[in-house]
Amino acid sequence: MKQIWAPWRMAYIGGERGDKCVFCEKVESDQDEKNLVLLRGDKTYVVMNLYPYINGHLLVIPKRHVGEIDDLTDEEMKELFQMTKKMVKTLRAFRPDGFNIGINIGRAAGAGMPGHFHIHVVPRYSGDTNFMPVFGDVRVISESLEATYKKLKELLA
């Protein structure tokens, strides 16, 4: 049996869940640091993934609650990709060897939040798929979300 100690997840597991979309709650809140919101645009915003694949895993999200790519306006589409480009440029300061940029639409495609469209921006490093995820089915995140947030906010300032 595999055991992983991850006490920070208890706040999510045992926490109150409202009827509202978590992405909509973040965009409506003014507590950006608490919510890990890095940047706000007119139609979109950028937030750190609360359960990242690797340090610097970001989400670019339309402010409007929309689930399907074909329901996005041209203005939303344009700003989504402008923000994605900006985040790739910002994350280059971390010296990744590449990026995964992805969109999952629907649960069958792997969407964890299928009702609110979003783009994943994931920096990748040669060797980041080492023995831990391959043999242990475990990801090691080497820096706290708060420390990564502070670094990214400084880069975006």
MOPEFEN-V925049 format. One record per helix or strand of 2 or more residues. SS is the DSSP state (H for helix, E for strand). FROM is the first residue (numbers start at 0). LEN is the number of residues. If there is no record, write none. Layout:
ss=SS from=FROM len=LEN
ss=SS from=FROM len=LEN
//
This chain:
ss=H from=6 len=7
ss=H from=21 len=7
ss=H from=31 len=4
ss=E from=36 len=4
ss=E from=43 len=5
ss=E from=57 len=5
ss=H from=68 len=3
ss=H from=73 len=21
ss=E from=97 len=5
ss=H from=106 len=3
ss=E from=117 len=7
ss=H from=130 len=5
ss=H from=144 len=12
//
